[in-house]
Amino acid sequence: MNLVTGATGHIGNVLVRKLLAAGQSVRVLIFPGEDTLPLQDMLLEMVTGDVLDPLSLRKAMQGVKRVFHLAGLISILPGRSRIVHRVNVEGTKNIIAEARQAGVERLIYTSSIHAIHRAPQGIQIDEQLPFDPENTTGEYDRSKAEASLAVLEAVREGLDSVILCPTGVIGPNDYRRSELGQLILDCVDLKTQFYVDGAYDFVDVRDVAEGIMKAAEKGRSGETYILSGERLTVRRIIDILWDLTGRRFARIYIPFSLARFAARFTPLLYLHRKVKPRFTSYSLETLRSNADISHAKATAELGYHPRRLLETITDTVEWFRKNRRLLPSSKSA
């Protein structure tokens, strides 16, 4: 039996699909009141629980051989966040403790590329760089780094575990609309696109899920594997969408200095109106950061081979077109 936390998330629901397609039994941990639309009509077992509630985890892990831990909170807003830290760090430590208690054979933890020290331009980012719990960029980065270090400490104490670090995830089955997913949907809906100079490494969610499954089978305990894809500029992504949609939406270039100035106020917009900002200091910093990210280790040891992003974006546009009616309206700015 496999237990998957964060199963309704983007990577989570795709991972569950692939586990089921491989003939494996799956149990998912569902937060009380959580929308389970991404798991609709799947033959799996749902248990209600919370990573901050050890007793619920204890029940969920009964009879489980492998735990795929993906549950966490993502934040691109600046400053400290107690809830992000609690869920991502304390929640992971609870998973570790209960996995030990239950005699789980292997814990597969999905961290993030942002948990790794951000190297300057000119240095290739790979698994030799350390996790950075003192990262000044954002609480998400710090919390994922601290959680990853907790997993490595558990390995030293005898737990069999591997860590995966995906880059910017994109692809179909994006029910909650990731940052890039929202951009794609906005283009499908012909909304005006404001963009800045910048680029990052993006990877297909299906390849990430495959990489996680391969790590569960082949990954060496205590090792970290980066799951990266292809570096694309924001302008290139929008140009691809311009061609794919076959319909015309306005494209407006924003100077980086102006976007950085606007980013000072977007957190207030989100807090007061719950409008999801397009530009934040975090997202802008990411687009200007070093995106020379290697997946050579995952390729050599796991047989990981990500596809080209033109295929990914094409499939994502098609998925949004087919499933647009299932998605709630969004507020973005």
Secondary structure, DSSP 8 states (H G I E B T S, - for coil): -EEEESTTSHHHHHHHHHHHHTT--EEEEE-TT---GGGTT---EEEE--TT-HHHHHHHTTT-SEEEE-------SSS--HHHHIIIIIHHHHHHHHHHHHT-SEEEEE--GGGB----TTS-B-TTS-B-TT-SS-HHHHHHHHHHHHHHHHHHTT--EEEEEE-EEE-S--TT--HHHHHHHHHHTT--EEE-S-EEEEEEHHHHHHHHHHHHHH--TT-EEEE--EEEEHHHHHHHHHHHH-S---EEE--HHHHHHHTTTHHHHHHHH--B-S--HHHHHHHHS---B--HHHHHHH------HHHHHHHHHHHHHHHGGGS----B-
